[in-house]
Amino acid sequence: MSGVLKIRIKLCSFAALGPGKADLLDAIERTGSITRAAKDQGMSYRRAWLLIDEMNRAFKEPVVAASFGGAKGGGTELTATGREVMALYRQVEKKAEAAIEAELEAIERLVSDDPRPAKTICKKR
């Protein structure tokens, strides 16, 4: 199935959690670094940092924590809250996709295998 459902959950007046932030959190968990996670997701370090800051402010407890110095030179990891948020978000995605599977398949059957090039739409006379 090529149809993809993208879930975006409004968290508060200034923040939402959607596929981009979820993928960034997954990348942080996988790489242990904001820099490497940003590169993995094709975004600047600043953009990644701003998204993380937004999420950390939106939740009661931070979702990402950084450590500085030490033998490994520091790093970044998801907190227990961050791991819980990600698990819940992925569950929401799976449940939503399962709930509308038939409709997604019906839409997919209507999509052209060979889309026509763009053209100007004219009124019928």
CORHU-V43054 format. One record per residue. N is the residue number from 1. PHI is phi in whole degrees, 0 to 359 (* if undefined). PSI is psi in whole degrees, 0 to 359 (999 if undefined). Layout:
<<N:PHI:PSI> <N:PHI:PSI>>
This chain:
<<1:*:129> <2:265:343> <3:295:134> <4:233:130> <5:266:130> <6:246:118> <7:264:131> <8:232:120> <9:253:118> <10:287:122> <11:268:319> <12:197:190> <13:296:337> <14:240:0> <15:216:150> <16:221:158> <17:243:120> <18:223:191> <19:301:322> <20:295:312> <21:291:322> <22:297:317> <23:295:324> <24:296:315> <25:298:319> <26:300:318> <27:294:323> <28:296:316> <29:299:320> <30:285:321> <31:261:336> <32:73:21> <33:206:135> <34:294:318> <35:301:309> <36:292:323> <37:295:317> <38:299:314> <39:299:317> <40:301:325> <41:265:2> <42:70:36> <43:229:165> <44:286:159> <45:301:317> <46:300:314> <47:299:315> <48:299:316> <49:298:318> <50:297:320> <51:295:319> <52:295:316> <53:300:318> <54:300:314> <55:293:318> <56:299:325> <57:284:331> <58:285:328> <59:264:156> <60:300:323> <61:240:148> <62:301:148> <63:263:341> <64:228:139> <65:230:142> <66:250:145> <67:242:146> <68:244:145> <69:68:209> <70:82:180> <71:298:326> <72:268:358> <73:82:16> <74:91:185> <75:169:187> <76:223:142> <77:212:159> <78:286:142> <79:278:176> <80:301:320> <81:297:317> <82:300:316> <83:294:322> <84:293:317> <85:301:315> <86:295:317> <87:299:316> <88:293:318> <89:299:315> <90:294:325> <91:296:317> <92:301:314> <93:303:310> <94:297:316> <95:294:319> <96:295:316> <97:298:318> <98:296:323> <99:292:331> <100:243:21> <101:305:314> <102:297:318> <103:293:320> <104:298:318> <105:294:321> <106:296:317> <107:296:317> <108:301:323> <109:295:336> <110:272:346> <111:280:136> <112:293:142> <113:284:337> <114:225:81> <115:303:139> <116:286:151> <117:294:158> <118:297:145> <119:212:164> <120:285:136> <121:268:125> <122:247:152> <123:288:142> <124:285:145> <125:259:999>>
